Each structure stands twice: as C-alpha cells, then as structure tokens.
Amino acid sequence: MHIKMETKAKSVHLFNCDNTFDLNSVESLFTSEVTNKLDFSITNIEKHYFSLSQRNEMSDSTVPGLQMDLAVFVVHAHESRLSINEDNAGIGYAKIYRALKQATGESLNGKQMMIS
C-alpha cells in the first residue's frame, strides 16, 4: 500500500494563446494522472485563454494579480524555433512566459518543462 503524504495544497493555472489547444485536456491530465504522482494536493485549476493581442494585458496586469503556485502554458509549437526562455526574446510568447515564471516564484533561470 502506497500512502501519499500531502505537504501543501497548490493552485494551478492553465494558459493558452489563441485557443490553439483545449485546456480541458490538460485539466483532465492533472486530475486523473498527475495528481497521483505529486507530493502535494491541488486546490483548484483555473483555465485562461487569451489572444496574442491581449498578451501585454495578460502579462502586465492579469497574471501578476493571480494567486498561483503552478502555471502551465500550452503553446502550439509548430514553429521552427520557440524562444520563450532566451534572454533577448521579447516577442511572441516570451513576455507571458516570463510573467508566469515570476508569478509562480520561479527565477528566470529556473527549470521549465516542455511537453510536446
């Protein structure tokens, strides 16, 4: 018998730009598979869809005002190069990525996970 010790409850926020992916799938993944493998419980999962034209507002106003412990940013990575975590990247997804890292308490040199 495996007994899971829950250390802390965490709030999870899911983000997607231009509705390129159904975040219900990611929520289902968390609730059915990932939760059983974590050493913490999830208190709530909130989904956020935004357009590229709303990126600045999302990065500058919305994300800093949210209480979150974990953020999942789902992108349609069909580009030849995805430069969201490079120091000189200031276009595309980089701005929202940096805002999410700051909101979750991660340094810009912290770890990230990419799932394709």
Biopython code that builds the backbone (N, CA, C, O; Angstrom):
import numpy as np
from Bio.PDB.StructureBuilder import StructureBuilder

atoms = [
    (1, "MET", "N", (0.848, -1.177, 0.000)),
    (1, "MET", "CA", (0.000, 0.000, 0.000)),
    (1, "MET", "C", (0.890, 1.236, 0.000)),
    (1, "MET", "O", (1.818, 1.351, 0.801)),
    (2, "HIS", "N", (0.596, 2.143, -0.900)),
    (2, "HIS", "CA", (1.362, 3.394, -1.003)),
    (2, "HIS", "C", (0.561, 4.505, -0.352)),
    (2, "HIS", "O", (-0.574, 4.768, -0.750)),
    (3, "ILE", "N", (1.132, 5.151, 0.634)),
    (3, "ILE", "CA", (0.473, 6.271, 1.309)),
    (3, "ILE", "C", (1.162, 7.549, 0.883)),
    (3, "ILE", "O", (2.370, 7.713, 1.050)),
    (4, "LYS", "N", (0.377, 8.442, 0.333)),
    (4, "LYS", "CA", (0.919, 9.703, -0.158)),
    (4, "LYS", "C", (0.846, 10.753, 0.948)),
    (4, "LYS", "O", (-0.214, 10.981, 1.530)),
    (5, "MET", "N", (1.963, 11.377, 1.226)),
    (5, "MET", "CA", (1.999, 12.447, 2.206)),
    (5, "MET", "C", (1.800, 13.771, 1.479)),
    (5, "MET", "O", (2.631, 14.148, 0.652)),
    (6, "GLU", "N", (0.738, 14.469, 1.765)),
    (6, "GLU", "CA", (0.491, 15.748, 1.122)),
    (6, "GLU", "C", (1.095, 16.851, 1.968)),
    (6, "GLU", "O", (0.766, 17.007, 3.144)),
    (7, "THR", "N", (1.981, 17.610, 1.351)),
    (7, "THR", "CA", (2.690, 18.635, 2.095)),
    (7, "THR", "C", (1.992, 19.984, 2.041)),
    (7, "THR", "O", (2.007, 20.726, 3.023)),
    (8, "LYS", "N", (1.376, 20.315, 0.900)),
    (8, "LYS", "CA", (0.760, 21.618, 0.769)),
    (8, "LYS", "C", (-0.214, 21.583, -0.394)),
    (8, "LYS", "O", (0.000, 20.883, -1.384)),
    (9, "ALA", "N", (-1.270, 22.337, -0.259)),
    (9, "ALA", "CA", (-2.228, 22.467, -1.356)),
    (9, "ALA", "C", (-1.760, 23.583, -2.279)),
    (9, "ALA", "O", (-1.293, 24.625, -1.819)),
    (10, "LYS", "N", (-1.886, 23.361, -3.568)),
    (10, "LYS", "CA", (-1.402, 24.334, -4.540)),
    (10, "LYS", "C", (-2.494, 24.685, -5.545)),
    (10, "LYS", "O", (-3.359, 23.874, -5.875)),
    (11, "SER", "N", (-2.417, 25.916, -6.013)),
    (11, "SER", "CA", (-3.327, 26.425, -7.032)),
    (11, "SER", "C", (-2.635, 26.353, -8.390)),
    (11, "SER", "O", (-1.491, 26.783, -8.536)),
    (12, "VAL", "N", (-3.341, 25.803, -9.388)),
    (12, "VAL", "CA", (-2.784, 25.621, -10.718)),
    (12, "VAL", "C", (-3.577, 26.472, -11.707)),
    (12, "VAL", "O", (-4.807, 26.500, -11.675)),
    (13, "HIS", "N", (-2.854, 27.163, -12.582)),
    (13, "HIS", "CA", (-3.482, 27.949, -13.646)),
    (13, "HIS", "C", (-2.956, 27.455, -14.986)),
    (13, "HIS", "O", (-1.755, 27.246, -15.161)),
    (14, "LEU", "N", (-3.869, 27.274, -15.921)),
    (14, "LEU", "CA", (-3.541, 26.801, -17.259)),
    (14, "LEU", "C", (-3.765, 27.938, -18.240)),
    (14, "LEU", "O", (-4.773, 28.640, -18.152)),
    (15, "PHE", "N", (-2.835, 28.132, -19.179)),
    (15, "PHE", "CA", (-2.897, 29.240, -20.130)),
    (15, "PHE", "C", (-2.722, 28.733, -21.549)),
    (15, "PHE", "O", (-1.947, 27.811, -21.804)),
    (16, "ASN", "N", (-3.464, 29.358, -22.484)),
    (16, "ASN", "CA", (-3.316, 29.055, -23.899)),
    (16, "ASN", "C", (-3.635, 30.296, -24.709)),
    (16, "ASN", "O", (-4.607, 31.000, -24.435)),
    (17, "CYS", "N", (-2.812, 30.553, -25.703)),
    (17, "CYS", "CA", (-2.983, 31.705, -26.574)),
    (17, "CYS", "C", (-3.712, 31.295, -27.853)),
    (17, "CYS", "O", (-3.387, 30.279, -28.466)),
    (18, "ASP", "N", (-4.688, 32.087, -28.239)),
    (18, "ASP", "CA", (-5.432, 31.925, -29.493)),
    (18, "ASP", "C", (-6.199, 30.616, -29.599)),
    (18, "ASP", "O", (-6.436, 30.128, -30.704)),
    (19, "ASN", "N", (-6.589, 30.041, -28.469)),
    (19, "ASN", "CA", (-7.391, 28.809, -28.468)),
    (19, "ASN", "C", (-6.811, 27.723, -29.368)),
    (19, "ASN", "O", (-7.546, 27.070, -30.110)),
    (20, "THR", "N", (-5.508, 27.531, -29.305)),
    (20, "THR", "CA", (-4.866, 26.513, -30.134)),
    (20, "THR", "C", (-4.924, 25.130, -29.492)),
    (20, "THR", "O", (-4.570, 24.138, -30.128)),
    (21, "PHE", "N", (-5.372, 25.055, -28.225)),
    (21, "PHE", "CA", (-5.446, 23.771, -27.546)),
    (21, "PHE", "C", (-6.563, 23.820, -26.512)),
    (21, "PHE", "O", (-6.776, 24.851, -25.873)),
    (22, "ASP", "N", (-7.266, 22.728, -26.348)),
    (22, "ASP", "CA", (-8.343, 22.638, -25.368)),
    (22, "ASP", "C", (-7.743, 22.354, -23.989)),
    (22, "ASP", "O", (-7.226, 21.265, -23.741)),
    (23, "LEU", "N", (-7.815, 23.331, -23.111)),
    (23, "LEU", "CA", (-7.226, 23.183, -21.782)),
    (23, "LEU", "C", (-7.972, 22.184, -20.906)),
    (23, "LEU", "O", (-7.458, 21.784, -19.861)),
    (24, "ASN", "N", (-9.172, 21.773, -21.309)),
    (24, "ASN", "CA", (-9.871, 20.725, -20.567)),
    (24, "ASN", "C", (-9.060, 19.437, -20.571)),
    (24, "ASN", "O", (-9.097, 18.677, -19.604)),
    (25, "SER", "N", (-8.326, 19.187, -21.657)),
    (25, "SER", "CA", (-7.465, 18.000, -21.744)),
    (25, "SER", "C", (-6.352, 18.068, -20.709)),
    (25, "SER", "O", (-6.028, 17.062, -20.079)),
    (26, "VAL", "N", (-5.769, 19.235, -20.531)),
    (26, "VAL", "CA", (-4.692, 19.405, -19.555)),
    (26, "VAL", "C", (-5.250, 19.267, -18.144)),
    (26, "VAL", "O", (-4.629, 18.640, -17.286)),
    (27, "GLU", "N", (-6.412, 19.847, -17.907)),
    (27, "GLU", "CA", (-7.052, 19.707, -16.595)),
    (27, "GLU", "C", (-7.326, 18.238, -16.295)),
    (27, "GLU", "O", (-7.081, 17.780, -15.179)),
    (28, "SER", "N", (-7.826, 17.505, -17.266)),
    (28, "SER", "CA", (-8.094, 16.073, -17.084)),
    (28, "SER", "C", (-6.813, 15.310, -16.777)),
    (28, "SER", "O", (-6.801, 14.409, -15.938)),
    (29, "LEU", "N", (-5.745, 15.676, -17.460)),
    (29, "LEU", "CA", (-4.456, 15.039, -17.204)),
    (29, "LEU", "C", (-4.030, 15.253, -15.756)),
    (29, "LEU", "O", (-3.569, 14.319, -15.099)),
    (30, "PHE", "N", (-4.182, 16.470, -15.260)),
    (30, "PHE", "CA", (-3.828, 16.762, -13.867)),
    (30, "PHE", "C", (-4.706, 15.991, -12.904)),
    (30, "PHE", "O", (-4.203, 15.376, -11.963)),
    (31, "THR", "N", (-6.007, 16.016, -13.124)),
    (31, "THR", "CA", (-6.908, 15.393, -12.159)),
    (31, "THR", "C", (-6.863, 13.874, -12.188)),
    (31, "THR", "O", (-7.124, 13.232, -11.171)),
    (32, "SER", "N", (-6.535, 13.285, -13.338)),
    (32, "SER", "CA", (-6.557, 11.826, -13.418)),
    (32, "SER", "C", (-5.186, 11.171, -13.257)),
    (32, "SER", "O", (-5.091, 10.091, -12.675)),
    (33, "GLU", "N", (-4.138, 11.793, -13.753)),
    (33, "GLU", "CA", (-2.827, 11.155, -13.772)),
    (33, "GLU", "C", (-1.786, 11.851, -12.896)),
    (33, "GLU", "O", (-1.139, 11.213, -12.065)),
    (34, "VAL", "N", (-1.631, 13.129, -13.080)),
    (34, "VAL", "CA", (-0.541, 13.853, -12.430)),
    (34, "VAL", "C", (-0.748, 13.949, -10.923)),
    (34, "VAL", "O", (0.209, 13.796, -10.165)),
    (35, "THR", "N", (-1.965, 14.197, -10.477)),
    (35, "THR", "CA", (-2.243, 14.385, -9.060)),
    (35, "THR", "C", (-1.769, 13.197, -8.224)),
    (35, "THR", "O", (-1.286, 13.380, -7.106)),
    (36, "ASN", "N", (-1.901, 11.999, -8.752)),
    (36, "ASN", "CA", (-1.487, 10.805, -8.012)),
    (36, "ASN", "C", (0.016, 10.695, -7.839)),
    (36, "ASN", "O", (0.488, 9.935, -6.994)),
    (37, "LYS", "N", (0.772, 11.441, -8.624)),
    (37, "LYS", "CA", (2.229, 11.350, -8.581)),
    (37, "LYS", "C", (2.880, 12.524, -7.858)),
    (37, "LYS", "O", (4.105, 12.569, -7.740)),
    (38, "LEU", "N", (2.090, 13.467, -7.376)),
    (38, "LEU", "CA", (2.625, 14.665, -6.735)),
    (38, "LEU", "C", (2.708, 14.496, -5.228)),
    (38, "LEU", "O", (1.993, 13.683, -4.643)),
    (39, "ASP", "N", (3.576, 15.263, -4.614)),
    (39, "ASP", "CA", (3.667, 15.254, -3.157)),
    (39, "ASP", "C", (2.888, 16.424, -2.558)),
    (39, "ASP", "O", (3.158, 16.845, -1.433)),
    (40, "PHE", "N", (1.933, 16.938, -3.306)),
    (40, "PHE", "CA", (1.053, 17.992, -2.817)),
    (40, "PHE", "C", (-0.324, 17.796, -3.441)),
    (40, "PHE", "O", (-0.482, 17.067, -4.421)),
    (41, "SER", "N", (-1.299, 18.449, -2.864)),
    (41, "SER", "CA", (-2.642, 18.379, -3.434)),
    (41, "SER", "C", (-2.920, 19.656, -4.221)),
    (41, "SER", "O", (-2.287, 20.687, -3.995)),
    (42, "ILE", "N", (-3.853, 19.576, -5.125)),
    (42, "ILE", "CA", (-4.231, 20.727, -5.937)),
    (42, "ILE", "C", (-5.577, 21.237, -5.439)),
    (42, "ILE", "O", (-6.561, 20.498, -5.410)),
    (43, "THR", "N", (-5.608, 22.511, -5.046)),
    (43, "THR", "CA", (-6.845, 23.083, -4.524)),
    (43, "THR", "C", (-7.810, 23.462, -5.631)),
    (43, "THR", "O", (-9.017, 23.258, -5.503)),
    (44, "ASN", "N", (-7.289, 24.010, -6.711)),
    (44, "ASN", "CA", (-8.139, 24.383, -7.839)),
    (44, "ASN", "C", (-7.302, 24.512, -9.102)),
    (44, "ASN", "O", (-6.091, 24.728, -9.061)),
    (45, "ILE", "N", (-7.992, 24.371, -10.223)),
    (45, "ILE", "CA", (-7.365, 24.551, -11.528)),
    (45, "ILE", "C", (-8.202, 25.565, -12.285)),
    (45, "ILE", "O", (-9.404, 25.374, -12.467)),
    (46, "GLU", "N", (-7.566, 26.649, -12.727)),
    (46, "GLU", "CA", (-8.256, 27.677, -13.499)),
    (46, "GLU", "C", (-7.665, 27.744, -14.895)),
    (46, "GLU", "O", (-6.452, 27.643, -15.077)),
    (47, "LYS", "N", (-8.544, 27.916, -15.882)),
    (47, "LYS", "CA", (-8.114, 27.980, -17.276)),
    (47, "LYS", "C", (-8.231, 29.410, -17.793)),
    (47, "LYS", "O", (-9.192, 30.120, -17.499)),
    (48, "HIS", "N", (-7.216, 29.817, -18.579)),
    (48, "HIS", "CA", (-7.183, 31.159, -19.151)),
    (48, "HIS", "C", (-6.827, 31.063, -20.638)),
    (48, "HIS", "O", (-5.768, 30.559, -21.011)),
    (49, "TYR", "N", (-7.728, 31.553, -21.457)),
    (49, "TYR", "CA", (-7.467, 31.665, -22.889)),
    (49, "TYR", "C", (-7.307, 33.144, -23.207)),
    (49, "TYR", "O", (-8.045, 33.974, -22.676)),
    (50, "PHE", "N", (-6.365, 33.479, -24.056)),
    (50, "PHE", "CA", (-6.178, 34.872, -24.441)),
    (50, "PHE", "C", (-5.679, 34.923, -25.874)),
    (50, "PHE", "O", (-5.110, 33.957, -26.382)),
    (51, "SER", "N", (-5.900, 36.064, -26.520)),
    (51, "SER", "CA", (-5.415, 36.243, -27.887)),
    (51, "SER", "C", (-4.036, 36.886, -27.837)),
    (51, "SER", "O", (-3.646, 37.454, -26.817)),
    (52, "LEU", "N", (-3.308, 36.796, -28.930)),
    (52, "LEU", "CA", (-1.977, 37.408, -28.982)),
    (52, "LEU", "C", (-2.067, 38.910, -28.754)),
    (52, "LEU", "O", (-1.162, 39.508, -28.171)),
    (53, "SER", "N", (-3.158, 39.521, -29.211)),
    (53, "SER", "CA", (-3.321, 40.962, -28.989)),
    (53, "SER", "C", (-3.566, 41.289, -27.516)),
    (53, "SER", "O", (-3.402, 42.441, -27.116)),
    (54, "GLN", "N", (-3.951, 40.319, -26.709)),
    (54, "GLN", "CA", (-4.161, 40.516, -25.268)),
    (54, "GLN", "C", (-2.921, 40.139, -24.448)),
    (54, "GLN", "O", (-2.948, 40.204, -23.219)),
    (55, "ARG", "N", (-1.848, 39.748, -25.120)),
    (55, "ARG", "CA", (-0.646, 39.284, -24.445)),
    (55, "ARG", "C", (-0.097, 40.304, -23.456)),
    (55, "ARG", "O", (0.244, 39.945, -22.329)),
    (56, "ASN", "N", (-0.005, 41.556, -23.855)),
    (56, "ASN", "CA", (0.548, 42.568, -22.943)),
    (56, "ASN", "C", (-0.316, 42.740, -21.711)),
    (56, "ASN", "O", (0.202, 42.801, -20.596)),
    (57, "GLU", "N", (-1.624, 42.819, -21.893)),
    (57, "GLU", "CA", (-2.531, 42.948, -20.751)),
    (57, "GLU", "C", (-2.423, 41.722, -19.838)),
    (57, "GLU", "O", (-2.375, 41.854, -18.615)),
    (58, "MET", "N", (-2.385, 40.549, -20.435)),
    (58, "MET", "CA", (-2.269, 39.316, -19.660)),
    (58, "MET", "C", (-0.962, 39.303, -18.873)),
    (58, "MET", "O", (-0.949, 38.949, -17.694)),
    (59, "SER", "N", (0.132, 39.687, -19.520)),
    (59, "SER", "CA", (1.453, 39.673, -18.883)),
    (59, "SER", "C", (1.618, 40.753, -17.820)),
    (59, "SER", "O", (2.190, 40.508, -16.758)),
    (60, "ASP", "N", (1.114, 41.953, -18.114)),
    (60, "ASP", "CA", (1.345, 43.101, -17.236)),
    (60, "ASP", "C", (0.315, 43.243, -16.119)),
    (60, "ASP", "O", (0.647, 43.728, -15.037)),
    (61, "SER", "N", (-0.934, 42.828, -16.364)),
    (61, "SER", "CA", (-1.998, 43.069, -15.390)),
    (61, "SER", "C", (-2.618, 41.797, -14.827)),
    (61, "SER", "O", (-2.701, 41.629, -13.610)),
    (62, "THR", "N", (-3.049, 40.912, -15.702)),
    (62, "THR", "CA", (-3.803, 39.740, -15.250)),
    (62, "THR", "C", (-2.942, 38.772, -14.452)),
    (62, "THR", "O", (-3.273, 38.449, -13.310)),
    (63, "VAL", "N", (-1.855, 38.308, -15.029)),
    (63, "VAL", "CA", (-1.017, 37.300, -14.373)),
    (63, "VAL", "C", (-0.475, 37.786, -13.027)),
    (63, "VAL", "O", (-0.546, 37.037, -12.053)),
    (64, "PRO", "N", (0.065, 39.013, -12.929)),
    (64, "PRO", "CA", (0.568, 39.452, -11.623)),
    (64, "PRO", "C", (-0.511, 39.518, -10.538)),
    (64, "PRO", "O", (-0.189, 39.472, -9.351)),
    (65, "GLY", "N", (-1.775, 39.623, -10.925)),
    (65, "GLY", "CA", (-2.855, 39.689, -9.949)),
    (65, "GLY", "C", (-3.425, 38.342, -9.539)),
    (65, "GLY", "O", (-4.305, 38.282, -8.680)),
    (66, "LEU", "N", (-2.942, 37.266, -10.134)),
    (66, "LEU", "CA", (-3.444, 35.934, -9.825)),
    (66, "LEU", "C", (-2.610, 35.271, -8.741)),
    (66, "LEU", "O", (-1.395, 35.455, -8.685)),
    (67, "GLN", "N", (-3.263, 34.503, -7.884)),
    (67, "GLN", "CA", (-2.562, 33.701, -6.889)),
    (67, "GLN", "C", (-2.384, 32.314, -7.489)),
    (67, "GLN", "O", (-3.359, 31.594, -7.701)),
    (68, "MET", "N", (-1.134, 31.938, -7.763)),
    (68, "MET", "CA", (-0.871, 30.626, -8.353)),
    (68, "MET", "C", (0.443, 30.067, -7.849)),
    (68, "MET", "O", (1.406, 30.794, -7.605)),
    (69, "ASP", "N", (0.450, 28.765, -7.705)),
    (69, "ASP", "CA", (1.670, 28.066, -7.314)),
    (69, "ASP", "C", (2.325, 27.392, -8.514)),
    (69, "ASP", "O", (3.541, 27.209, -8.552)),
    (70, "LEU", "N", (1.509, 27.030, -9.480)),
    (70, "LEU", "CA", (1.983, 26.313, -10.655)),
    (70, "LEU", "C", (1.237, 26.826, -11.873)),
    (70, "LEU", "O", (0.016, 26.979, -11.835)),
    (71, "ALA", "N", (1.954, 27.090, -12.946)),
    (71, "ALA", "CA", (1.345, 27.543, -14.192)),
    (71, "ALA", "C", (1.762, 26.606, -15.317)),
    (71, "ALA", "O", (2.911, 26.172, -15.396)),
    (72, "VAL", "N", (0.811, 26.311, -16.173)),
    (72, "VAL", "CA", (1.076, 25.515, -17.363)),
    (72, "VAL", "C", (0.703, 26.384, -18.553)),
    (72, "VAL", "O", (-0.445, 26.806, -18.695)),
    (73, "PHE", "N", (1.681, 26.645, -19.401)),
    (73, "PHE", "CA", (1.474, 27.465, -20.587)),
    (73, "PHE", "C", (1.542, 26.537, -21.792)),
    (73, "PHE", "O", (2.615, 26.061, -22.161)),
    (74, "VAL", "N", (0.399, 26.285, -22.394)),
    (74, "VAL", "CA", (0.308, 25.367, -23.521)),
    (74, "VAL", "C", (0.385, 26.184, -24.803)),
    (74, "VAL", "O", (-0.430, 27.077, -25.037)),
    (75, "VAL", "N", (1.374, 25.865, -25.627)),
    (75, "VAL", "CA", (1.554, 26.580, -26.893)),
    (75, "VAL", "C", (1.479, 25.601, -28.055)),
    (75, "VAL", "O", (1.756, 24.410, -27.911)),
    (76, "HIS", "N", (1.106, 26.122, -29.181)),
    (76, "HIS", "CA", (1.116, 25.349, -30.417)),
    (76, "HIS", "C", (2.497, 25.543, -31.024)),
    (76, "HIS", "O", (2.738, 26.506, -31.753)),
    (77, "ALA", "N", (3.384, 24.637, -30.723)),
    (77, "ALA", "CA", (4.788, 24.795, -31.085)),
    (77, "ALA", "C", (5.081, 24.202, -32.457)),
    (77, "ALA", "O", (5.867, 23.264, -32.590)),
    (78, "HIS", "N", (4.447, 24.753, -33.451)),
    (78, "HIS", "CA", (4.667, 24.288, -34.818)),
    (78, "HIS", "C", (5.716, 25.159, -35.503)),
    (78, "HIS", "O", (6.003, 24.996, -36.689)),
    (79, "GLU", "N", (6.280, 26.087, -34.730)),
    (79, "GLU", "CA", (7.310, 26.961, -35.263)),
    (79, "GLU", "C", (8.627, 26.202, -35.339)),
    (79, "GLU", "O", (8.808, 25.191, -34.661)),
    (80, "SER", "N", (9.532, 26.686, -36.154)),
    (80, "SER", "CA", (10.834, 26.039, -36.261)),
    (80, "SER", "C", (11.692, 26.317, -35.036)),
    (80, "SER", "O", (12.643, 25.585, -34.758)),
    (81, "ARG", "N", (11.357, 27.376, -34.302)),
    (81, "ARG", "CA", (12.152, 27.757, -33.129)),
    (81, "ARG", "C", (11.234, 28.430, -32.114)),
    (81, "ARG", "O", (10.510, 29.366, -32.454)),
    (82, "LEU", "N", (11.263, 27.963, -30.886)),
    (82, "LEU", "CA", (10.445, 28.532, -29.829)),
    (82, "LEU", "C", (11.388, 29.139, -28.798)),
    (82, "LEU", "O", (12.021, 28.419, -28.026)),
    (83, "SER", "N", (11.479, 30.475, -28.789)),
    (83, "SER", "CA", (12.495, 31.154, -27.973)),
    (83, "SER", "C", (11.889, 31.839, -26.754)),
    (83, "SER", "O", (12.205, 32.997, -26.480)),
    (84, "ILE", "N", (11.034, 31.152, -26.027)),
    (84, "ILE", "CA", (10.356, 31.791, -24.904)),
    (84, "ILE", "C", (11.247, 32.032, -23.701)),
    (84, "ILE", "O", (10.939, 32.889, -22.874)),
    (85, "ASN", "N", (12.332, 31.307, -23.584)),
    (85, "ASN", "CA", (13.160, 31.469, -22.389)),
    (85, "ASN", "C", (14.550, 32.016, -22.676)),
    (85, "ASN", "O", (15.445, 31.873, -21.843)),
    (86, "GLU", "N", (14.754, 32.632, -23.823)),
    (86, "GLU", "CA", (16.039, 33.254, -24.125)),
    (86, "GLU", "C", (16.060, 34.678, -23.590)),
    (86, "GLU", "O", (15.040, 35.366, -23.590)),
    (87, "ASP", "N", (17.221, 35.111, -23.137)),
    (87, "ASP", "CA", (17.340, 36.438, -22.528)),
    (87, "ASP", "C", (16.898, 37.566, -23.453)),
    (87, "ASP", "O", (16.280, 38.526, -22.992)),
    (88, "ASN", "N", (17.194, 37.476, -24.719)),
    (88, "ASN", "CA", (16.879, 38.574, -25.632)),
    (88, "ASN", "C", (15.543, 38.394, -26.354)),
    (88, "ASN", "O", (15.220, 39.176, -27.248)),
    (89, "ALA", "N", (14.768, 37.384, -25.986)),
    (89, "ALA", "CA", (13.471, 37.167, -26.620)),
    (89, "ALA", "C", (12.443, 38.118, -26.015)),
    (89, "ALA", "O", (12.150, 38.033, -24.822)),
    (90, "GLY", "N", (11.908, 38.996, -26.800)),
    (90, "GLY", "CA", (10.923, 39.947, -26.302)),
    (90, "GLY", "C", (9.648, 39.945, -27.119)),
    (90, "GLY", "O", (8.774, 40.793, -26.934)),
    (91, "ILE", "N", (9.551, 39.002, -28.009)),
    (91, "ILE", "CA", (8.368, 38.938, -28.867)),
    (91, "ILE", "C", (7.638, 37.619, -28.643)),
    (91, "ILE", "O", (8.128, 36.728, -27.949)),
    (92, "GLY", "N", (6.477, 37.515, -29.234)),
    (92, "GLY", "CA", (5.733, 36.261, -29.166)),
    (92, "GLY", "C", (5.363, 35.869, -27.757)),
    (92, "GLY", "O", (4.785, 36.658, -27.009)),
    (93, "TYR", "N", (5.704, 34.633, -27.395)),
    (93, "TYR", "CA", (5.311, 34.070, -26.106)),
    (93, "TYR", "C", (6.244, 34.434, -24.955)),
    (93, "TYR", "O", (5.915, 34.169, -23.799)),
    (94, "ALA", "N", (7.384, 35.027, -25.237)),
    (94, "ALA", "CA", (8.383, 35.277, -24.196)),
    (94, "ALA", "C", (7.839, 36.135, -23.055)),
    (94, "ALA", "O", (8.136, 35.860, -21.893)),
    (95, "LYS", "N", (7.075, 37.135, -23.351)),
    (95, "LYS", "CA", (6.588, 38.050, -22.317)),
    (95, "LYS", "C", (5.641, 37.350, -21.346)),
    (95, "LYS", "O", (5.754, 37.529, -20.133)),
    (96, "ILE", "N", (4.718, 36.564, -21.863)),
    (96, "ILE", "CA", (3.789, 35.849, -20.977)),
    (96, "ILE", "C", (4.536, 34.770, -20.188)),
    (96, "ILE", "O", (4.238, 34.535, -19.018)),
    (97, "TYR", "N", (5.492, 34.127, -20.823)),
    (97, "TYR", "CA", (6.291, 33.103, -20.149)),
    (97, "TYR", "C", (7.027, 33.700, -18.946)),
    (97, "TYR", "O", (7.031, 33.114, -17.864)),
    (98, "ARG", "N", (7.638, 34.846, -19.136)),
    (98, "ARG", "CA", (8.354, 35.498, -18.027)),
    (98, "ARG", "C", (7.395, 35.924, -16.909)),
    (98, "ARG", "O", (7.719, 35.791, -15.729)),
    (99, "ALA", "N", (6.232, 36.427, -17.275)),
    (99, "ALA", "CA", (5.241, 36.830, -16.262)),
    (99, "ALA", "C", (4.790, 35.625, -15.449)),
    (99, "ALA", "O", (4.627, 35.728, -14.233)),
    (100, "LEU", "N", (4.587, 34.490, -16.097)),
    (100, "LEU", "CA", (4.170, 33.279, -15.388)),
    (100, "LEU", "C", (5.272, 32.778, -14.460)),
    (100, "LEU", "O", (4.987, 32.338, -13.346)),
    (101, "LYS", "N", (6.504, 32.837, -14.896)),
    (101, "LYS", "CA", (7.612, 32.402, -14.038)),
    (101, "LYS", "C", (7.724, 33.287, -12.802)),
    (101, "LYS", "O", (7.972, 32.792, -11.703)),
    (102, "GLN", "N", (7.542, 34.593, -12.978)),
    (102, "GLN", "CA", (7.610, 35.494, -11.830)),
    (102, "GLN", "C", (6.425, 35.258, -10.894)),
    (102, "GLN", "O", (6.587, 35.275, -9.674)),
    (103, "ALA", "N", (5.245, 35.041, -11.452)),
    (103, "ALA", "CA", (4.049, 34.844, -10.630)),
    (103, "ALA", "C", (4.108, 33.561, -9.815)),
    (103, "ALA", "O", (3.514, 33.484, -8.740)),
    (104, "THR", "N", (4.813, 32.559, -10.309)),
    (104, "THR", "CA", (4.917, 31.292, -9.584)),
    (104, "THR", "C", (6.151, 31.226, -8.701)),
    (104, "THR", "O", (6.415, 30.204, -8.066)),
    (105, "GLY", "N", (6.908, 32.321, -8.661)),
    (105, "GLY", "CA", (8.077, 32.373, -7.793)),
    (105, "GLY", "C", (9.315, 31.736, -8.379)),
    (105, "GLY", "O", (10.287, 31.498, -7.663)),
    (106, "GLU", "N", (9.298, 31.458, -9.664)),
    (106, "GLU", "CA", (10.458, 30.876, -10.329)),
    (106, "GLU", "C", (11.352, 31.994, -10.839)),
    (106, "GLU", "O", (10.866, 32.991, -11.371)),
    (107, "SER", "N", (12.643, 31.829, -10.680)),
    (107, "SER", "CA", (13.566, 32.792, -11.263)),
    (107, "SER", "C", (13.607, 32.563, -12.767)),
    (107, "SER", "O", (13.245, 31.486, -13.238)),
    (108, "LEU", "N", (14.035, 33.545, -13.510)),
    (108, "LEU", "CA", (14.109, 33.386, -14.958)),
    (108, "LEU", "C", (15.161, 32.369, -15.362)),
    (108, "LEU", "O", (15.211, 31.963, -16.523)),
    (109, "ASN", "N", (15.994, 31.954, -14.436)),
    (109, "ASN", "CA", (16.966, 30.900, -14.712)),
    (109, "ASN", "C", (16.513, 29.568, -14.131)),
    (109, "ASN", "O", (17.290, 28.614, -14.080)),
    (110, "GLY", "N", (15.264, 29.498, -13.696)),
    (110, "GLY", "CA", (14.732, 28.277, -13.092)),
    (110, "GLY", "C", (14.465, 27.196, -14.119)),
    (110, "GLY", "O", (14.815, 27.335, -15.291)),
    (111, "LYS", "N", (13.850, 26.129, -13.673)),
    (111, "LYS", "CA", (13.575, 24.990, -14.533)),
    (111, "LYS", "C", (12.200, 25.136, -15.176)),
    (111, "LYS", "O", (11.285, 25.730, -14.605)),
    (112, "GLN", "N", (12.082, 24.592, -16.348)),
    (112, "GLN", "CA", (10.804, 24.530, -17.012)),
    (112, "GLN", "C", (10.673, 23.171, -17.671)),
    (112, "GLN", "O", (11.670, 22.499, -17.938)),
    (113, "MET", "N", (9.456, 22.776, -17.927)),
    (113, "MET", "CA", (9.218, 21.502, -18.550)),
    (113, "MET", "C", (8.408, 21.757, -19.824)),
    (113, "MET", "O", (7.430, 22.505, -19.812)),
    (114, "MET", "N", (8.823, 21.135, -20.898)),
    (114, "MET", "CA", (8.102, 21.266, -22.141)),
    (114, "MET", "C", (7.592, 19.898, -22.551)),
    (114, "MET", "O", (8.355, 18.933, -22.599)),
    (115, "ILE", "N", (6.324, 19.815, -22.841)),
    (115, "ILE", "CA", (5.705, 18.581, -23.294)),
    (115, "ILE", "C", (5.181, 18.823, -24.693)),
    (115, "ILE", "O", (4.477, 19.804, -24.934)),
    (116, "SER", "N", (5.509, 17.960, -25.594)),
    (116, "SER", "CA", (5.004, 18.129, -26.948)),
    (116, "SER", "C", (4.108, 16.977, -27.331)),
    (116, "SER", "O", (3.585, 16.945, -28.445)),
]
sb = StructureBuilder()
sb.init_structure("model")
sb.init_model(0)
sb.init_chain("A")
sb.init_seg("    ")
for serial, (resi, resn, name, xyz) in enumerate(atoms, 1):
    if name == "N":
        sb.init_residue(resn, " ", resi, " ")
    sb.init_atom(name, np.array(xyz, "f"), 0.0, 1.0, " ", f" {name:<3s}", serial, name[0])
structure = sb.get_structure()
